[in-house]
Amino acid sequence: MTGFAVAFLVCLVSVLSLLTFEGVPQVVLCIYLIILALLGLEAEFRRIKFLRSMIYTVAIKYFYFLTNYYVRGVYYIFMGTMLLGDVPLNIICGGVCIALGCVLMGVHFFV
């Protein structure tokens, strides 16, 4: 359930960063983060039974590595480090994203 919240939070922070136009590199980074967050959402939606077949046919068959907890943890850590910046909301969201990634990497060893 926290994966849904973190992916939604990353999308929200990225859209808010897009509204404050700070240059082309920031816009490219925000668009990239939105795409990464949507892929994370798709990996989380895979847990819902009636959406599983639809999600698999759309994107998970190309990004199947996101079904592994350890790799998804590395993915969230990567996304969190890309979020870190000078804005307090980005720092908080990046920290939460990195923390979730560490938890998912730990869950891998117990599941």
OpenMM code with the backbone's topology and positions (N, CA, C; nanometers):
from openmm import Vec3, app, unit

residues = "MET THR GLY PHE ALA VAL ALA PHE LEU VAL CYS LEU VAL SER VAL LEU SER LEU LEU THR PHE GLU GLY VAL PRO GLN VAL VAL LEU CYS ILE TYR LEU ILE ILE LEU ALA LEU LEU GLY LEU GLU ALA GLU PHE ARG ARG ILE LYS PHE LEU ARG SER MET ILE TYR THR VAL ALA ILE LYS TYR PHE TYR PHE LEU THR ASN TYR TYR VAL ARG GLY VAL TYR TYR ILE PHE MET GLY THR MET LEU LEU GLY ASP VAL PRO LEU ASN ILE ILE CYS GLY GLY VAL CYS ILE ALA LEU GLY CYS VAL LEU MET GLY VAL HIS PHE PHE VAL".split()
positions = [
    Vec3(0.0819, -0.1195, 0.0000),
    Vec3(0.0000, 0.0000, 0.0000),
    Vec3(0.0863, 0.1260, 0.0000),
    Vec3(0.2027, 0.1191, 0.0630),
    Vec3(0.2885, 0.2373, 0.0657),
    Vec3(0.3476, 0.2666, -0.0712),
    Vec3(0.3620, 0.1642, -0.1543),
    Vec3(0.4120, 0.1861, -0.2898),
    Vec3(0.3183, 0.2748, -0.3702),
    Vec3(0.1874, 0.2564, -0.3504),
    Vec3(0.0894, 0.3422, -0.4179),
    Vec3(0.1084, 0.4869, -0.3752),
    Vec3(0.1216, 0.5055, -0.2436),
    Vec3(0.1335, 0.6410, -0.1901),
    Vec3(0.2616, 0.7082, -0.2372),
    Vec3(0.3723, 0.6351, -0.2367),
    Vec3(0.4998, 0.6940, -0.2785),
    Vec3(0.4972, 0.7279, -0.4270),
    Vec3(0.4451, 0.6381, -0.5100),
    Vec3(0.4391, 0.6663, -0.6536),
    Vec3(0.3483, 0.7859, -0.6820),
    Vec3(0.2367, 0.7943, -0.6110),
    Vec3(0.1465, 0.9087, -0.6278),
    Vec3(0.2149, 1.0368, -0.5808),
    Vec3(0.2887, 1.0290, -0.4696),
    Vec3(0.3594, 1.1454, -0.4176),
    Vec3(0.4678, 1.1930, -0.5137),
    Vec3(0.5377, 1.1000, -0.5760),
    Vec3(0.6405, 1.1369, -0.6740),
    Vec3(0.5759, 1.2070, -0.7937),
    Vec3(0.4626, 1.1546, -0.8404),
    Vec3(0.3904, 1.2203, -0.9513),
    Vec3(0.3477, 1.3611, -0.9118),
    Vec3(0.2942, 1.3744, -0.7911),
    Vec3(0.2468, 1.5046, -0.7447),
    Vec3(0.3610, 1.6043, -0.7336),
    Vec3(0.4720, 1.5643, -0.6742),
    Vec3(0.5863, 1.6543, -0.6590),
    Vec3(0.6435, 1.6913, -0.7954),
    Vec3(0.6466, 1.5963, -0.8881),
    Vec3(0.6991, 1.6247, -1.0215),
    Vec3(0.6098, 1.7232, -1.0975),
    Vec3(0.4795, 1.7064, -1.0844),
    Vec3(0.3881, 1.8006, -1.1507),
    Vec3(0.4005, 1.9393, -1.0889),
    Vec3(0.4133, 1.9462, -0.9565),
    Vec3(0.4317, 2.0765, -0.8914),
    Vec3(0.5637, 2.1412, -0.9341),
    Vec3(0.6664, 2.0606, -0.9525),
    Vec3(0.7944, 2.1150, -0.9995),
    Vec3(0.7843, 2.1623, -1.1440),
    Vec3(0.6995, 2.0967, -1.2222),
    Vec3(0.6794, 2.1417, -1.3609),
    Vec3(0.6126, 2.2784, -1.3661),
    Vec3(0.5248, 2.3050, -1.2695),
    Vec3(0.4532, 2.4330, -1.2684),
    Vec3(0.5467, 2.5498, -1.2425),
    Vec3(0.6530, 2.5252, -1.1671),
    Vec3(0.7529, 2.6302, -1.1445),
    Vec3(0.8667, 2.6067, -1.2430),
    Vec3(0.8531, 2.6614, -1.3592),
    Vec3(0.9493, 2.6383, -1.4680),
    Vec3(1.0857, 2.6920, -1.4270),
    Vec3(1.1823, 2.5987, -1.4115),
    Vec3(1.3176, 2.6381, -1.3708),
    Vec3(1.4203, 2.6082, -1.4794),
    Vec3(1.3770, 2.5776, -1.5964),
    Vec3(1.4690, 2.5494, -1.7059),
    Vec3(1.4383, 2.4154, -1.7706),
    Vec3(1.4954, 2.3944, -1.8851),
    Vec3(1.4704, 2.2735, -1.9632),
    Vec3(1.5186, 2.1468, -1.8918),
    Vec3(1.6378, 2.1463, -1.8289),
    Vec3(1.6803, 2.0228, -1.7606),
    Vec3(1.5842, 1.9800, -1.6499),
    Vec3(1.5283, 2.0761, -1.5775),
    Vec3(1.4331, 2.0440, -1.4718),
    Vec3(1.3042, 1.9860, -1.5306),
    Vec3(1.2600, 2.0373, -1.6430),
    Vec3(1.1395, 1.9862, -1.7090),
    Vec3(1.1617, 1.8423, -1.7552),
    Vec3(1.2775, 1.8148, -1.8140),
    Vec3(1.3084, 1.6788, -1.8597),
    Vec3(1.3131, 1.5836, -1.7413),
    Vec3(1.3742, 1.6271, -1.6300),
    Vec3(1.3819, 1.5442, -1.5105),
    Vec3(1.2430, 1.5160, -1.4544),
    Vec3(1.1566, 1.6159, -1.4519),
    Vec3(1.0208, 1.5970, -1.3997),
    Vec3(0.9410, 1.5010, -1.4870),
    Vec3(0.9518, 1.5133, -1.6169),
    Vec3(0.8811, 1.4218, -1.7067),
    Vec3(0.9332, 1.2797, -1.6884),
    Vec3(1.0629, 1.2660, -1.6749),
    Vec3(1.1240, 1.1350, -1.6519),
    Vec3(1.0753, 1.0757, -1.5200),
    Vec3(1.0656, 1.1574, -1.4155),
    Vec3(1.0175, 1.1087, -1.2858),
    Vec3(0.8703, 1.0684, -1.2915),
    Vec3(0.7910, 1.1398, -1.3676),
    Vec3(0.6500, 1.1031, -1.3824),
    Vec3(0.6387, 0.9672, -1.4504),
    Vec3(0.7181, 0.9443, -1.5539),
    Vec3(0.7156, 0.8147, -1.6230),
    Vec3(0.7606, 0.7034, -1.5287),
    Vec3(0.8670, 0.7281, -1.4512),
    Vec3(0.9139, 0.6275, -1.3556),
    Vec3(0.8091, 0.5987, -1.2478),
    Vec3(0.7412, 0.7025, -1.2013),
    Vec3(0.6383, 0.6827, -1.0995),
    Vec3(0.5193, 0.6044, -1.1549),
    Vec3(0.4829, 0.6299, -1.2792),
    Vec3(0.3732, 0.5541, -1.3395),
    Vec3(0.4106, 0.4069, -1.3560),
    Vec3(0.5367, 0.3794, -1.3885),
    Vec3(0.5812, 0.2396, -1.3948),
    Vec3(0.5777, 0.1751, -1.2565),
    Vec3(0.6145, 0.2514, -1.1549),
    Vec3(0.6049, 0.2003, -1.0177),
    Vec3(0.4603, 0.1726, -0.9785),
    Vec3(0.3697, 0.2588, -1.0205),
    Vec3(0.2268, 0.2354, -0.9940),
    Vec3(0.1790, 0.1089, -1.0630),
    Vec3(0.2237, 0.0874, -1.1859),
    Vec3(0.1831, -0.0343, -1.2564),
    Vec3(0.2338, -0.1590, -1.1854),
    Vec3(0.3541, -0.1517, -1.1317),
    Vec3(0.4072, -0.2662, -1.0574),
    Vec3(0.3266, -0.2904, -0.9298),
    Vec3(0.2783, -0.1829, -0.8675),
    Vec3(0.1966, -0.1984, -0.7467),
    Vec3(0.0557, -0.2476, -0.7817),
    Vec3(0.0005, -0.2032, -0.8931),
    Vec3(-0.1334, -0.2467, -0.9344),
    Vec3(-0.1361, -0.3951, -0.9700),
    Vec3(-0.0207, -0.4525, -0.9928),
    Vec3(-0.0142, -0.5944, -1.0262),
    Vec3(-0.0650, -0.6804, -0.9115),
    Vec3(-0.0624, -0.6290, -0.7895),
    Vec3(-0.1118, -0.7042, -0.6733),
    Vec3(-0.2635, -0.7172, -0.6723),
    Vec3(-0.3333, -0.6294, -0.7422),
    Vec3(-0.4795, -0.6342, -0.7457),
    Vec3(-0.5200, -0.7363, -0.8515),
    Vec3(-0.5950, -0.8358, -0.8091),
    Vec3(-0.6197, -0.9536, -0.8918),
    Vec3(-0.6900, -0.9207, -1.0245),
    Vec3(-0.7952, -0.8409, -1.0215),
    Vec3(-0.8704, -0.8174, -1.1455),
    Vec3(-0.7958, -0.7245, -1.2422),
    Vec3(-0.6930, -0.6540, -1.1958),
    Vec3(-0.6130, -0.5698, -1.2851),
    Vec3(-0.4886, -0.6404, -1.3370),
    Vec3(-0.4557, -0.7568, -1.2805),
    Vec3(-0.3290, -0.8233, -1.3098),
    Vec3(-0.3126, -0.8559, -1.4580),
    Vec3(-0.4155, -0.9116, -1.5214),
    Vec3(-0.4003, -0.9499, -1.6621),
    Vec3(-0.3904, -0.8269, -1.7530),
    Vec3(-0.4647, -0.7223, -1.7213),
    Vec3(-0.4596, -0.6010, -1.8022),
    Vec3(-0.3228, -0.5329, -1.7881),
    Vec3(-0.2708, -0.5249, -1.6669),
    Vec3(-0.1406, -0.4631, -1.6442),
    Vec3(-0.0312, -0.5436, -1.7137),
    Vec3(-0.0415, -0.6759, -1.7092),
    Vec3(0.0616, -0.7590, -1.7708),
    Vec3(0.0677, -0.7370, -1.9211),
    Vec3(-0.0486, -0.7259, -1.9850),
    Vec3(-0.0483, -0.7085, -2.1303),
    Vec3(-0.0011, -0.5699, -2.1709),
    Vec3(-0.0154, -0.4716, -2.0829),
    Vec3(0.0210, -0.3347, -2.1195),
    Vec3(0.1705, -0.3098, -2.1032),
    Vec3(0.2247, -0.3308, -1.9835),
    Vec3(0.3630, -0.2867, -1.9642),
    Vec3(0.4501, -0.3815, -1.8834),
    Vec3(0.3945, -0.4608, -1.7950),
    Vec3(0.4785, -0.5404, -1.7069),
    Vec3(0.5570, -0.6453, -1.7844),
    Vec3(0.5047, -0.6899, -1.8982),
    Vec3(0.5821, -0.7887, -1.9735),
    Vec3(0.7131, -0.7299, -2.0246),
    Vec3(0.7199, -0.5976, -2.0392),
    Vec3(0.8450, -0.5324, -2.0789),
    Vec3(0.9283, -0.4890, -1.9592),
    Vec3(0.8632, -0.4698, -1.8443),
    Vec3(0.9313, -0.4274, -1.7218),
    Vec3(0.9084, -0.5299, -1.6108),
    Vec3(0.9278, -0.6554, -1.6421),
    Vec3(0.9000, -0.7634, -1.5475),
    Vec3(0.9950, -0.7588, -1.4276),
    Vec3(1.1084, -0.6943, -1.4418),
    Vec3(1.2025, -0.6855, -1.3305),
    Vec3(1.1426, -0.6121, -1.2110),
    Vec3(1.0378, -0.5328, -1.2320),
    Vec3(0.9750, -0.4603, -1.1218),
    Vec3(0.8887, -0.5492, -1.0331),
    Vec3(0.8726, -0.6761, -1.0680),
    Vec3(0.7940, -0.7660, -0.9837),
    Vec3(0.8774, -0.8238, -0.8701),
    Vec3(1.0084, -0.8111, -0.8757),
    Vec3(1.0975, -0.8589, -0.7705),
    Vec3(1.1131, -0.7479, -0.6658),
    Vec3(1.1006, -0.7830, -0.5366),
    Vec3(1.1078, -0.6817, -0.4310),
    Vec3(1.2436, -0.6130, -0.4255),
    Vec3(1.3499, -0.6893, -0.4402),
    Vec3(1.4841, -0.6312, -0.4308),
    Vec3(1.5077, -0.5294, -0.5421),
    Vec3(1.4722, -0.5660, -0.6633),
    Vec3(1.4923, -0.4761, -0.7776),
    Vec3(1.3999, -0.3557, -0.7668),
    Vec3(1.2786, -0.3766, -0.7190),
    Vec3(1.1878, -0.2636, -0.7019),
    Vec3(1.2403, -0.1687, -0.5937),
    Vec3(1.3059, -0.2244, -0.4923),
    Vec3(1.3683, -0.1401, -0.3906),
    Vec3(1.4793, -0.0547, -0.4482),
    Vec3(1.5637, -0.1147, -0.5311),
    Vec3(1.6700, -0.0386, -0.5985),
    Vec3(1.6079, 0.0683, -0.6884),
    Vec3(1.4979, 0.0343, -0.7534),
    Vec3(1.4257, 0.1265, -0.8414),
    Vec3(1.3753, 0.2476, -0.7622),
    Vec3(1.3156, 0.2222, -0.6447),
    Vec3(1.2651, 0.3325, -0.5627),
    Vec3(1.3798, 0.4165, -0.5063),
    Vec3(1.4921, 0.3537, -0.4723),
    Vec3(1.6073, 0.4305, -0.4256),
    Vec3(1.6586, 0.5200, -0.5381),
    Vec3(1.6654, 0.4666, -0.6584),
    Vec3(1.7080, 0.5461, -0.7741),
    Vec3(1.6139, 0.6643, -0.7962),
    Vec3(1.4830, 0.6377, -0.7888),
    Vec3(1.3859, 0.7434, -0.8094),
    Vec3(1.3953, 0.8481, -0.6974),
    Vec3(1.4189, 0.8035, -0.5746),
    Vec3(1.4309, 0.8965, -0.4623),
    Vec3(1.5531, 0.9846, -0.4723),
    Vec3(1.6646, 0.9293, -0.5190),
    Vec3(1.7844, 1.0121, -0.5326),
    Vec3(1.7686, 1.1147, -0.6447),
    Vec3(1.6890, 1.0814, -0.7447),
    Vec3(1.6632, 1.1794, -0.8503),
    Vec3(1.5741, 1.2927, -0.8014),
    Vec3(1.4932, 1.2649, -0.6981),
    Vec3(1.4034, 1.3674, -0.6447),
    Vec3(1.4733, 1.4660, -0.5528),
    Vec3(1.5810, 1.4240, -0.4892),
    Vec3(1.6465, 1.5113, -0.3924),
    Vec3(1.6913, 1.6405, -0.4591),
    Vec3(1.6634, 1.7503, -0.3932),
    Vec3(1.7000, 1.8803, -0.4475),
    Vec3(1.7030, 1.9835, -0.3371),
    Vec3(1.6788, 2.1075, -0.3735),
    Vec3(1.6842, 2.2139, -0.2741),
    Vec3(1.5476, 2.2519, -0.2181),
    Vec3(1.4407, 2.2020, -0.2740),
    Vec3(1.3062, 2.2311, -0.2265),
    Vec3(1.2714, 2.1327, -0.1142),
    Vec3(1.2195, 2.1798, -0.0011),
    Vec3(1.1900, 2.0889, 0.1118),
    Vec3(1.0935, 1.9757, 0.0761),
    Vec3(0.9948, 2.0022, -0.0075),
    Vec3(0.9006, 1.8972, -0.0461),
    Vec3(0.9707, 1.7871, -0.1254),
    Vec3(1.0639, 1.8247, -0.2114),
    Vec3(1.1405, 1.7252, -0.2869),
    Vec3(1.2284, 1.6422, -0.1937),
    Vec3(1.2889, 1.7063, -0.0928),
    Vec3(1.3746, 1.6350, 0.0011),
    Vec3(1.2928, 1.5345, 0.0817),
    Vec3(1.1751, 1.5752, 0.1269),
    Vec3(1.0888, 1.4852, 0.2047),
    Vec3(1.0435, 1.3685, 0.1183),
    Vec3(0.9953, 1.3981, -0.0019),
    Vec3(0.9473, 1.2926, -0.0915),
    Vec3(1.0611, 1.1996, -0.1320),
    Vec3(1.1779, 1.2541, -0.1593),
    Vec3(1.2934, 1.1715, -0.1935),
    Vec3(1.3349, 1.0829, -0.0776),
    Vec3(1.3325, 1.1373, 0.0436),
    Vec3(1.3656, 1.0574, 0.1614),
    Vec3(1.2682, 0.9441, 0.1854),
    Vec3(1.1394, 0.9720, 0.1678),
    Vec3(1.0369, 0.8670, 0.1837),
    Vec3(1.0558, 0.7599, 0.0777),
    Vec3(1.0862, 0.8019, -0.0435),
    Vec3(1.1065, 0.7083, -0.1541),
    Vec3(1.2297, 0.6200, -0.1279),
    Vec3(1.3371, 0.6785, -0.0787),
    Vec3(1.4574, 0.6022, -0.0466),
    Vec3(1.4306, 0.5065, 0.0689),
    Vec3(1.3556, 0.5518, 0.1693),
    Vec3(1.3223, 0.4649, 0.2822),
    Vec3(1.2389, 0.3452, 0.2369),
    Vec3(1.1418, 0.3677, 0.1495),
    Vec3(1.0619, 0.2573, 0.0969),
    Vec3(1.1486, 0.1606, 0.0186),
    Vec3(1.2429, 0.2132, -0.0577),
    Vec3(1.3339, 0.1272, -0.1321),
    Vec3(1.4163, 0.0392, -0.0399),
    Vec3(1.4639, 0.0952, 0.0700),
    Vec3(1.5410, 0.0161, 0.1672),
    Vec3(1.4543, -0.0908, 0.2322),
    Vec3(1.3293, -0.0563, 0.2638),
    Vec3(1.2377, -0.1551, 0.3225),
    Vec3(1.2104, -0.2681, 0.2237),
    Vec3(1.1865, -0.2340, 0.0978),
    Vec3(1.1606, -0.3369, -0.0026),
    Vec3(1.2817, -0.4276, -0.0235),
    Vec3(1.4014, -0.3700, -0.0161),
    Vec3(1.5211, -0.4544, -0.0282),
    Vec3(1.5325, -0.5485, 0.0910),
    Vec3(1.4917, -0.5026, 0.2091),
    Vec3(1.4920, -0.5889, 0.3265),
    Vec3(1.3846, -0.6963, 0.3203),
    Vec3(1.2685, -0.6607, 0.2667),
    Vec3(1.1592, -0.7586, 0.2538),
    Vec3(1.1983, -0.8722, 0.1618),
    Vec3(1.2790, -0.8428, 0.0638),
    Vec3(1.3223, -0.9456, -0.0305),
    Vec3(1.3867, -1.0642, 0.0405),
    Vec3(1.4599, -1.0382, 0.1465),
    Vec3(1.5309, -1.1459, 0.2141),
    Vec3(1.4409, -1.2269, 0.3073),
    Vec3(1.3222, -1.1757, 0.3398),
    Vec3(1.2320, -1.2453, 0.4303),
    Vec3(1.1108, -1.3051, 0.3617),
    Vec3(1.0914, -1.2758, 0.2343),
    Vec3(0.9754, -1.3303, 0.1613),
    Vec3(1.0205, -1.4359, 0.0655),
] * unit.nanometer
topology = app.Topology()
chain = topology.addChain("A")
for resn in residues:
    res = topology.addResidue(resn, chain)
    for name in ("N", "CA", "C"):
        topology.addAtom(name, app.Element.getBySymbol(name[0]), res)
